[in-house]
Amino acid sequence: MNIEAHLNTLHISPRKVRVVVGMLPGLSVREAEHQLDRELRRAALPLRKLLLSAVSNAEHNFHAVPENLVVARVVVNEGKKLKRWMPRAQGRATPIWKRMSRVSLFLREVTPGVRTETSLKKTENKKKGNSSSRKRSKSSSFSGGTNESGYRKKGSGARASRSIFHRKSV
């Protein structure tokens, strides 16, 4: 299974990012994080954040074990360019392109099918049919006239919109 994380509009040129990215493929997540933590180049910090984001995506969405993940590949593409100019002699202007990068990081599992214990317990409960009753969230008590799905009840001219801020009604 491939786990993806994307970083758009990184304000560092792709050429500089590719130098840092070159050492990541094939490393375990822990080793890659350690390498990025020790790297002195400016691109290392956003790449480290992207790696941690991909790991948390894998844990939350796929219930993967972080020790079982490896950096499969990292793709650095050119993003948008900010086009500026610099005045030169005799009324001329020289273009300046401030380049940005788009980074895609792909993780894969070393041994497929290894999941966390909490996800295994959830799947066992679903198979047995022991689903626990739904608990009402705290947000429903603060939102006033909302139903379980988080939308307001249609009443006297109030449009059905999702409540963003949950405040106590006075």
C-alpha positions as CSV (number, residue, x, y, z in Angstrom):
1,M,0.0,0.0,0.0
2,N,1.3,3.4,-0.9
3,I,0.8,6.3,1.5
4,E,1.1,9.8,-0.1
5,A,1.7,13.2,1.2
6,H,2.0,16.4,-0.9
7,L,3.6,19.7,-0.3
8,N,2.6,22.5,-2.7
9,T,4.2,25.9,-3.2
10,L,7.4,25.3,-1.2
11,H,9.3,28.6,-1.7
12,I,12.6,26.9,-2.5
13,S,13.8,26.1,-6.0
14,P,13.4,22.5,-7.1
15,R,17.1,22.1,-7.8
16,K,17.9,22.9,-4.1
17,V,15.2,20.6,-2.8
18,R,16.4,17.7,-5.0
19,V,19.8,17.8,-3.3
20,V,18.2,17.1,0.1
21,V,15.7,14.6,-1.3
22,G,18.3,12.5,-3.0
23,M,19.3,10.8,0.3
24,L,15.8,9.7,1.4
25,P,14.5,6.9,-0.9
26,G,15.0,3.5,0.6
27,L,15.4,4.7,4.2
28,S,13.1,3.7,7.0
29,V,11.0,6.5,8.4
30,R,13.0,6.8,11.6
31,E,16.3,7.0,9.7
32,A,14.9,9.5,7.2
33,E,13.7,11.7,10.0
34,H,17.1,11.5,11.7
35,Q,18.8,12.4,8.4
36,L,16.5,15.4,7.8
37,D,17.0,16.5,11.4
38,R,20.8,16.6,11.0
39,E,20.7,18.3,7.6
40,L,21.7,21.9,7.5
41,R,20.1,23.0,4.3
42,R,17.0,25.1,4.4
43,A,14.8,22.5,2.5
44,A,15.3,19.9,5.3
45,L,12.8,21.4,7.7
46,P,9.7,21.4,5.4
47,L,10.7,18.0,4.1
48,R,10.8,16.7,7.7
49,K,7.4,18.1,8.4
50,L,6.1,16.5,5.2
51,L,7.6,13.1,6.3
52,L,5.9,13.4,9.7
53,S,2.6,14.3,8.0
54,A,2.8,11.2,5.8
55,V,3.5,9.0,8.9
56,S,0.6,10.5,10.8
57,N,-1.6,10.0,7.7
58,A,-0.6,6.3,7.6
59,E,-1.3,5.9,11.3
60,H,-4.6,7.6,11.3
61,N,-6.1,6.6,7.9
62,F,-4.6,3.1,7.4
63,H,-3.7,2.1,11.0
64,A,-0.1,1.4,9.8
65,V,2.8,0.9,12.2
66,P,5.4,3.6,11.7
67,E,8.3,1.1,12.2
68,N,7.0,-0.8,9.2
69,L,7.2,2.1,6.8
70,V,9.9,3.0,4.3
71,V,10.3,6.0,2.0
72,A,9.5,4.6,-1.4
73,R,10.2,7.6,-3.5
74,V,10.1,11.4,-3.4
75,V,9.2,13.5,-6.4
76,V,10.1,17.1,-6.7
77,N,8.5,19.1,-9.5
78,E,8.5,22.7,-10.4
79,G,5.7,24.8,-9.0
80,K,4.6,28.3,-9.9
81,K,7.1,31.1,-10.5
82,L,6.9,34.5,-9.1
83,K,8.0,36.8,-11.9
84,R,9.8,39.9,-10.9
85,W,12.2,42.3,-12.6
86,M,15.2,44.3,-11.7
87,P,16.1,47.7,-13.3
88,R,19.3,47.7,-15.3
89,A,21.2,50.3,-17.2
90,Q,19.8,52.4,-20.0
91,G,16.2,51.7,-19.1
92,R,16.3,48.0,-19.4
93,A,14.8,45.4,-17.1
94,T,16.1,42.0,-16.3
95,P,13.7,39.2,-15.3
96,I,14.0,37.5,-11.9
97,W,12.1,34.2,-11.4
98,K,11.5,33.2,-7.9
99,R,10.9,29.4,-8.2
100,M,8.8,27.2,-6.1
101,S,8.6,23.5,-5.7
102,R,5.9,20.8,-5.4
103,V,7.0,17.8,-3.4
104,S,5.2,14.4,-3.3
105,L,6.4,11.8,-0.8
106,F,5.4,8.2,-1.0
107,L,5.7,5.7,1.8
108,R,5.3,1.9,1.5
109,E,5.1,-0.9,4.0
110,V,7.9,-3.3,4.4
111,T,5.7,-6.2,5.4
112,P,2.1,-5.7,4.2
113,G,-0.8,-6.2,6.5
114,V,0.8,-5.2,9.8
115,R,-1.6,-3.0,11.7
116,T,-1.7,-1.4,15.1
117,E,-3.4,-3.2,18.0
118,T,-6.2,-0.7,18.3
119,S,-7.2,-1.2,14.7
120,L,-7.2,-5.0,15.2
121,K,-9.5,-4.6,18.2
122,K,-11.9,-2.4,16.2
123,T,-12.1,-4.9,13.3
124,E,-12.7,-7.8,15.8
125,N,-15.6,-5.8,17.4
126,K,-17.1,-5.2,14.0
127,K,-16.9,-8.8,13.0
128,K,-18.5,-9.9,16.3
129,G,-21.3,-7.3,15.9
130,N,-20.4,-5.6,19.3
131,S,-20.7,-2.1,18.1
132,S,-20.9,0.4,20.9
133,S,-23.6,2.9,21.0
134,R,-22.9,6.3,19.6
135,K,-22.0,9.0,22.0
136,R,-23.1,12.6,21.4
137,S,-20.2,14.9,20.9
138,K,-19.7,18.0,23.0
139,S,-20.1,20.2,20.0
140,S,-23.8,19.3,19.6
141,S,-24.5,20.7,23.1
142,F,-22.8,24.0,22.2
143,S,-24.3,24.5,18.7
144,G,-27.8,25.1,19.9
145,G,-30.4,23.9,17.3
146,T,-28.3,21.4,15.4
147,N,-29.0,17.7,14.7
148,E,-26.5,14.8,15.0
149,S,-25.0,15.5,11.6
150,G,-23.9,19.1,12.6
151,Y,-26.4,20.9,10.4
152,R,-28.8,23.5,11.8
153,K,-32.5,22.6,11.8
154,K,-34.5,24.4,9.3
155,G,-36.7,26.8,11.2
156,S,-38.0,30.3,10.8
157,G,-36.1,31.5,7.8
158,A,-32.7,30.1,8.9
159,R,-30.9,28.5,6.1
160,A,-29.4,25.1,6.6
161,S,-25.7,25.7,7.1
162,R,-23.0,23.9,9.0
163,S,-22.1,25.5,12.3
164,I,-18.4,26.4,12.3
165,F,-18.0,27.9,15.7
166,H,-19.5,26.1,18.7
167,R,-20.4,28.5,21.5
168,K,-22.5,28.2,24.5
169,S,-25.9,29.7,24.1
170,V,-26.8,32.3,26.8
